[in-house]
């Protein structure tokens, strides 16, 4: 079982973002030494009162600590950006990491961001699909001429080609069936988003498989599973220690309009549906259930939320490395 | 005299971009040890056959080598981007550098980039002016409501406020009088662009001063001078060693449409007008002429171009550090 670490890159207004940054740097070192495969971080804009560190700059800062781990962005909100920018930044990440970069792409969901960037939400899907097509051409063709519905490129090209050929793995996020089918058609792997139940994932793996077959493409090698994950000395202690910090994060998501969330979600309900929280044995059981039942082979775990003590996050990361090695 | 290093972040298609990257990392260490004040790099999109490393990711990668130097972007092509993105990225740089970041802003000039990003060249100035206004509000106000000609922000804000108050220094680039006046009204300093003669700079300093006074603002503390700079063991050797690499760069600029260039510029003519090339004594004289005659106090030097041997670039950087210390 591969494990990846989803990095903390945010905190509330009244907290110290410098501590978030130094914690992230330390977590990367600990994850590296605990045998993790990858580190990840996400993108948002104008999320006051939340303080948010931009992902590519943070990942680039962390290259000197990351050893052989793969660095991934999860995810670029594709419709907000021009494909030229997405391609240039991905090619640069691939260079800086020596070909250890994964390009995670998604539709986005936060209305305020679309309004700010002047992109109608109604164009999300058509922009996404066209952009991925343009990206792949930019990664592989010397110059590109494209006159599409949303984007125009007129006989120019990406000079800095990616290290990985034909391009860095493109992992596409999706929580609804249409998005999962899009991931099957366009992506090298499908990423879920922390917030899907076992049963929903089982269903979507079927949806993915059917669409993948229809597209005439082989099954992906990588099956990432996104999970909030906290390992404590006992099940009771684990819940006690992470309920405040992790629950608070989901109250924020609810306010931002992320799907599948009640306005005031209860921690027990969220933990039952979505979280890997418990002692080593019980988290190992949960991971095995998803691995053996559904075929996931790369757990991308977020193990740190605003308010959780750093030493507890580090211990949880070490435990997860240990569990992953045991599973093999 | 402060000195800054403008980093190499590009090469031609048939050359090794990994070498450019490792050279840049080494140059940063040498500049740091030679007493440089700052490092800089610029932004472009889709410049095939030139391979180009994106600036914020490169600068972030270099933080671990940069010591106490200031990191600057020169420049963000403002009209290509939403001010939300410009503000978020600048605030992140300010955090990652511990408040040692300078935000260089410019209009851009490359038609292909504007076409690709779907921004009419005719809107360059109005987008720039509006964006700078929005940026300053995002940096300082908790939430912003702005319904402008080009940008809309609806009661949301930048959670991650810059370390430097009220915001990182905003240095505005300009090569024509209108841009210099804009820099005087809107910026904390004015940046020239490698390609202005002594006489043009003298004139524009007057233009800047008048506009600055009309705007009721004090004179800037920083007077950056951008120069291609190469120091060799003799004047003859210096020219011989850098004419190919530096001349080639300007042939490219001519092809991209940068102002003030003939289609096939002659090196001697360019050197006479724009470059600081020679032995230590003659480059020191050139710097002193601009310092004493025009008041520039921060030379931002590019000392490496595709094709120049790294050891020569490093020696030139060391010599420049020595000259700057002598000037004091």
Boltz contact constraints between the chains, C-beta under 6 A:
constraints:
  - contact:
      token1: [A, 45]
      token2: [B, 84]
      max_distance: 6.0
  - contact:
      token1: [A, 45]
      token2: [B, 88]
      max_distance: 6.0
  - contact:
      token1: [A, 46]
      token2: [B, 84]
      max_distance: 6.0
  - contact:
      token1: [A, 46]
      token2: [B, 156]
      max_distance: 6.0
  - contact:
      token1: [A, 46]
      token2: [B, 158]
      max_distance: 6.0
  - contact:
      token1: [A, 47]
      token2: [B, 159]
      max_distance: 6.0
  - contact:
      token1: [A, 48]
      token2: [B, 143]
      max_distance: 6.0
  - contact:
      token1: [A, 48]
      token2: [B, 157]
      max_distance: 6.0
  - contact:
      token1: [A, 48]
      token2: [B, 159]
      max_distance: 6.0
  - contact:
      token1: [A, 49]
      token2: [B, 159]
      max_distance: 6.0
  - contact:
      token1: [A, 50]
      token2: [B, 159]
      max_distance: 6.0
  - contact:
      token1: [A, 51]
      token2: [B, 159]
      max_distance: 6.0
  - contact:
      token1: [A, 51]
      token2: [B, 160]
      max_distance: 6.0
  - contact:
      token1: [A, 52]
      token2: [B, 159]
      max_distance: 6.0
  - contact:
      token1: [A, 52]
      token2: [B, 160]
      max_distance: 6.0
  - contact:
      token1: [A, 53]
      token2: [B, 92]
      max_distance: 6.0
  - contact:
      token1: [A, 54]
      token2: [B, 88]
      max_distance: 6.0
  - contact:
      token1: [A, 54]
      token2: [B, 89]
      max_distance: 6.0
  - contact:
      token1: [A, 54]
      token2: [B, 92]
      max_distance: 6.0
  - contact:
      token1: [A, 56]
      token2: [B, 57]
      max_distance: 6.0
  - contact:
      token1: [A, 57]
      token2: [B, 56]
      max_distance: 6.0
  - contact:
      token1: [A, 57]
      token2: [B, 60]
      max_distance: 6.0
  - contact:
      token1: [A, 57]
      token2: [B, 92]
      max_distance: 6.0
  - contact:
      token1: [A, 60]
      token2: [B, 57]
      max_distance: 6.0
  - contact:
      token1: [A, 60]
      token2: [B, 60]
      max_distance: 6.0
  - contact:
      token1: [A, 60]
      token2: [B, 61]
      max_distance: 6.0
  - contact:
      token1: [A, 61]
      token2: [B, 60]
      max_distance: 6.0
  - contact:
      token1: [A, 61]
      token2: [B, 63]
      max_distance: 6.0
  - contact:
      token1: [A, 61]
      token2: [B, 96]
      max_distance: 6.0
  - contact:
      token1: [A, 63]
      token2: [B, 61]
      max_distance: 6.0
  - contact:
      token1: [A, 64]
      token2: [B, 64]
      max_distance: 6.0
  - contact:
      token1: [A, 82]
      token2: [B, 117]
      max_distance: 6.0
  - contact:
      token1: [A, 84]
      token2: [B, 45]
      max_distance: 6.0
  - contact:
      token1: [A, 84]
      token2: [B, 46]
      max_distance: 6.0
  - contact:
      token1: [A, 84]
      token2: [B, 116]
      max_distance: 6.0
  - contact:
      token1: [A, 88]
      token2: [B, 45]
      max_distance: 6.0
  - contact:
      token1: [A, 88]
      token2: [B, 54]
      max_distance: 6.0
  - contact:
      token1: [A, 89]
      token2: [B, 54]
      max_distance: 6.0
  - contact:
      token1: [A, 92]
      token2: [B, 53]
      max_distance: 6.0
  - contact:
      token1: [A, 92]
      token2: [B, 54]
      max_distance: 6.0
  - contact:
      token1: [A, 92]
      token2: [B, 57]
      max_distance: 6.0
  - contact:
      token1: [A, 96]
      token2: [B, 61]
      max_distance: 6.0
  - contact:
      token1: [A, 112]
      token2: [B, 156]
      max_distance: 6.0
  - contact:
      token1: [A, 115]
      token2: [B, 154]
      max_distance: 6.0
  - contact:
      token1: [A, 116]
      token2: [B, 84]
      max_distance: 6.0
  - contact:
      token1: [A, 116]
      token2: [B, 153]
      max_distance: 6.0
  - contact:
      token1: [A, 117]
      token2: [B, 82]
      max_distance: 6.0
  - contact:
      token1: [A, 143]
      token2: [B, 48]
      max_distance: 6.0
  - contact:
      token1: [A, 153]
      token2: [B, 116]
      max_distance: 6.0
  - contact:
      token1: [A, 154]
      token2: [B, 115]
      max_distance: 6.0
  - contact:
      token1: [A, 156]
      token2: [B, 46]
      max_distance: 6.0
  - contact:
      token1: [A, 156]
      token2: [B, 112]
      max_distance: 6.0
  - contact:
      token1: [A, 157]
      token2: [B, 48]
      max_distance: 6.0
  - contact:
      token1: [A, 158]
      token2: [B, 46]
      max_distance: 6.0
  - contact:
      token1: [A, 159]
      token2: [B, 47]
      max_distance: 6.0
  - contact:
      token1: [A, 159]
      token2: [B, 48]
      max_distance: 6.0
  - contact:
      token1: [A, 159]
      token2: [B, 49]
      max_distance: 6.0
  - contact:
      token1: [A, 159]
      token2: [B, 50]
      max_distance: 6.0
  - contact:
      token1: [A, 159]
      token2: [B, 51]
      max_distance: 6.0
  - contact:
      token1: [A, 159]
      token2: [B, 52]
      max_distance: 6.0
  - contact:
      token1: [A, 160]
      token2: [B, 51]
      max_distance: 6.0
  - contact:
      token1: [A, 160]
      token2: [B, 52]
      max_distance: 6.0
